[in-house]
Amino acid sequence: MALNILTGLATNIDTVLSELDTIGFFRYILPLLLIFAIVFAILSKMKILEDKKGINFIISISIALIAITNPVVSDFFSVLFPKLGQGISILLIAMILIGVFVPLWQDKGVNGWGWGNYIFMGIGILIFLVATFSSLSTIGFAGSWWWDRYMGAIIVLLIIAGAIIAVMTAGKQKAAE
């Protein structure tokens, strides 16, 4: 089957995608690459090991390989990304429909953002939260006993963290003026 992809004998995109799925491309390779890229970017940006890209590479590939050995990671990705794709579609439709009828970006605020940008950022955050919690629930993570027991505390802590970040960011903006 995988040989068909390499030799060009695959007849249509359905066959190609089916064969890629059969060899584990979507279950193992794509999550591995995604985790590797994110960890490598974080390590490179934080410069914990200065600019030693070889060490960053080894740490990143090790973490990615260890992560994909757990089937929960692949299951989570296979549920999360289709939901995020749906959410992005909803956001795009909202941007098109609102953009046709309302000139949102004409009134620029202090930092160059119009109030429409904040609306779409809020919609994006909402879509992210719904997709994430829905995916966690689908794989059984959010339906576990500890989630049911501590959900309120987690949400309160997230709200407090968001408020702290908002206050810190607002303070920096006023100091920059």
N, C-alpha and C positions, 0 to 999 in steps of 0.2 A: 504493500500500500504506500509506504513512504517513498518507495522507488518511483512510483507514478508521478509524484510531485517533482522529483529531481529530473526525471527524463522528459517531462512535459506531456505525458500521456493523459493527464487529468483533463476531463472534457468540459467541466464547468466549475464555477466557484463553489457550488455546494459540495462537489466531490473533493475539492482541495481543502475546504474547511473541515469536512468530515474526516479526511485523512489526517489533517493536523490534530484534530481532536483525538483520533485513535492513537496517535503516537504520544499523546500527553502534552502537546504544545501549550494548550490553553490552561491546563491544570497545573503544570509544573514550570515550564520555561518562562511564560509571561509573568507569573508572580515572582519567580526568581529574578528576572531582569528588573522588575519594578522595585522590589525590595532592595536589590543591589544598588540601583541608581539613586534611590532616596537616601540610603545609608551613606553611600559614597559622597553624595552632594552635601549631606549634613557634616560629615567628617571633614571634607575639604573646606567648607565654609567656616566651621568652628576653629580650624587650624590648631586642634589639640596636639597633633603630631607634626606641627609646622607644615611644610610642603612635601612630606614624604608620601607620595602618591602610591608607592608600592605597598606600604603598610596599610594605608587606607583601603587599597584594593583587596588585600588579604582579609582584613577585618570585615569589609562589606560583603565579599563573596561568602565568607564563613557564616555570617549572620543570615544571609539569604538562603544558603543551602540548609542550614539548621531550621529556618522558618518553614521551608516548604516540605520538610519531612513530617510536619504536623498537618494532618488533613484538614484541620479546622481553618488554617490559613487559606488553602485553596478553595474550600467551601465558601468562606466569607467573601473572597474576591469574586467568585462566580456568582454570588448573589448581589454584592454591593454595586459592581460596575454597571450591570444592566439598569439598576434602579437610579444610579446617578445619571446614566444616559437619558432616562425618561425625565428626570428632573431638569437636566440641561435643555431638553426639548421644550419643557413647560416654560422655563426662563426665557428661551429664545422667542417663543410665541408671545409671551408677555411683553418683551422688549419691542417686538414688531408692532403689536396692537397699540401699546401705549405710545410708542414713538410716532405712529401715524397721526394720533389725535392730540397729543400734548407735547409742547416743546419743553422737555424736562431739563435740558442741559443749558438753557440760556441763562438762568439765574445762578451764577457761580458764587460759591461761598468763599470763606477765608482761604481754604486750601485748594481752591480751583474746582471743587466738586459741586455740582448742582444737586438739588434735593432729589432728583430722579436717580442719581447714582447711589444715594443712600437707600432708596427704596429697593433698587435691584440688588444691592449688597444684602439687604435684609431678606429678600426673597431667596437669594442664593444660600444664605446661612440656614434659613428654614428648610430649604430643599436638602441641604447637606445633613441636617439633623434628622429629618424624616427618613431619608435614605439610609443613614447609618443605623438608627435605632430599629428601623424595619428590618434591615439585614441582620442585625444582631438577634432580633427576635426570631427570624426565620431559621437561623442556625442553632437556636436554642440557648444562646448566650444570655439574652435579655429576659428569658422566661425562667431562669434558674432561681433557686430560693434566695440566693444572696442579692440578686438584682431586685427581686420583689421586696426584700427587707430593707435595702439601702438606697433604693431609687430616689426617694425624697431628699436624702442627705446629699447624694451625688448631684442632683439638679440644683440644690441650694448652693453647693460649693462652686458649681459652674457659673451660676448667676453672680456670686460674690467675686469670682475670678474675673468675669467679664466686666463687672463694675470697676474693679481695681484697675484693669487694663484701660478702660475708658477714661478714668480719672487721670491716670498717668499720661496717657496720650494727649488729653486735653491740656494738661499742664505744660507739656512740651510745645504744643502749638501756640499757646499764649506767650510762652517765653521767646519763641522764634519771632513773634511780631515785634 
